[in-house]
Amino acid sequence: MTVPRIDTDTLRRLPKAVLHDHLDGGLRPATLVELAEEAGHTLPTTDPDALAAWFYDAANSGDLVRYIATFDHTLAVLQTREGLLRTAEEYVLDLAADGVVYGEVRYAPELMLKGGLTLPEVVESVQEGLAAGMAKAAAAGTPVRVGTLLCGMRMFDRTREIADLAVAFRDAGVVGFDIAGAEDGFPAADHLAAFEYLRAESVPFTIHAGEAHGLPSIHQALQMCGAQRIGHGVRITEDIPDLAAGKLGRLAAWVRDRRITLEMCPTSNLQTGAAASIAEHPITALKDLGFRVTLNTDNRLVSGTTMTREMSLLVDQAGWTLDDLRTVTVNAVKSAFLPYDERVALIRDVVLPGYELPGQ
C-alpha cells in the first residue's frame, strides 16, 4: 500500500519539540540587519534575503571551523540588553509559528560581554526576552515552553564559572548546561570540574560530541563526564560497522540500551561534513535500530532551516512517515530537561493528540 506524502501545511501544524538550537544561530535576517546598523557592525550585505543566502552558502563549506566562523556576525549584535531581549523574544515567536510546543535554547553567555554586560545580566536579559515571547505566543493561541541551556566554551577556561551561572538561574528558566565550540582538539574532559559540580548540584547537562570528532569524544562525554544527552552524536555509527545488519559495538550498545539521547541535526551535519546526504544521514538507521534519536535544527539562520523543513526533508528524501515523526517528537519530550510529570503531561495532552490526523 502506498503511504500518502505528508504535505508541508500538515507538517507545520504537527506539534514539535527541539532540544538542540542555538540562540546566536537563529536570528531573523531582517533583525540582524537592523541590530548590526545600530551596533555599527558591517555585514556581508544589508538585504535580508541576500544575507540569509550568504549565511547558508558560507556554512556549506563542509568544515565545522568555517561553519562556526559565521557566528562572528550574529554575536556582534548580541552584546547589549536590547539586542538580547529582541532576539530572545523573536526566537520564541518563530518556534511557535513553526509548531514547536517545547524548545530548549542554548547560548554561551561568555561570548556576549563586549558591550559591558555582566554574565548575570546577559542571562537575565535573555530570560526576560524569552518570557515576553512565551506570553505573546500564548496570547496568540500557539503556546510554547522554552527552557535555557547555558553553554561553556570548550576552547576557553570559564566553564566552571558558567556552571555556577546555570545553578544560580535554575529556578529562573535555565534547565541545564552544555559545552560547545570546536570539538576536535578540545576534549570535554578538560572541563571535569564543571561537570562534577553540576552533578553535585543535580543540574543536567548535554555535551557536543561525535560531530567533528569520533568515538573517543562520545565515550569521554558519557563515561568520563557523565552527560545525560549527546549533542549531534552522528559518528556513533563508527561503532556500528554494518548499519544494515545492526551489530553494535560496545559504546553504541551502551548508548542505545541506556536510552541516551542523540540530538541529531541533519541539515547542519551536511553543512559541516558530518553526513553525506539527508537520505544517507544516520538518523534514519539509528531510529530503526532503536536508538533514542531526536530531530533538531541546530542553527536556523545559518542552516536556512526550521523544524518543519527538517521534517519535510526526511519525509521526501528518507521516506519518513507520520509514525517516525511522532517517535522523534516523543523522544525529545521524554529527554527534555523537565520534571517527569511535566514531560508526561506534554506528551499525553499535546503531542500525541496532535498526531491524530484525519485518515491516519
Number of C-alpha atoms within 10 A of each C-alpha: 3 4 9 8 13 15 11 13 9 11 22 19 15 26 24 31 28 25 29 27 21 21 25 28 24 26 24 16 20 15 16 25 23 14 21 21 14 11 16 10 13 12 16 10 12 16 13 16 11 13 19 20 17 17 21 20 15 16 24 21 15 18 16 22 16 15 21 15 11 17 14 11 19 23 18 23 27 28 20 20 21 15 23 25 23 21 25 27 22 21 24 28 23 18 26 26 15 20 21 27 22 25 24 21 24 25 24 24 23 20 17 24 15 13 13 12 17 14 17 13 16 23 26 18 20 26 23 19 24 28 19 18 28 25 18 18 21 14 10 11 9 18 22 24 21 26 21 26 28 27 27 27 24 23 17 12 12 16 26 18 13 24 26 15 18 28 20 12 18 15 9 15 20 24 24 26 30 27 30 22 17 18 22 16 11 17 17 25 16 14 20 16 13 22 27 15 15 20 14 9 13 11 18 21 25 27 28 27 32 26 26 22 20 19 20 14 25 29 20 17 27 22 11 13 23 18 24 17 27 26 26 30 29 29 21 26 20 16 17 19 12 11 16 10 9 14 14 20 14 11 19 21 16 14 22 20 12 10 17 18 25 33 30 25 26 29 26 26 25 20 24 21 16 24 22 15 16 20 17 13 21 23 29 18 16 21 16 15 16 12 22 26 30 26 27 31 28 30 21 23 23 28 27 20 18 23 23 20 17 18 24 21 17 21 21 15 12 18 14 17 17 18 11 17 22 19 17 21 26 25 21 28 26 19 22 24 24 15 10 13 8 13 19 16 12 17 19 13 11 15 22 16 12 15 18 12 10 5 4 9
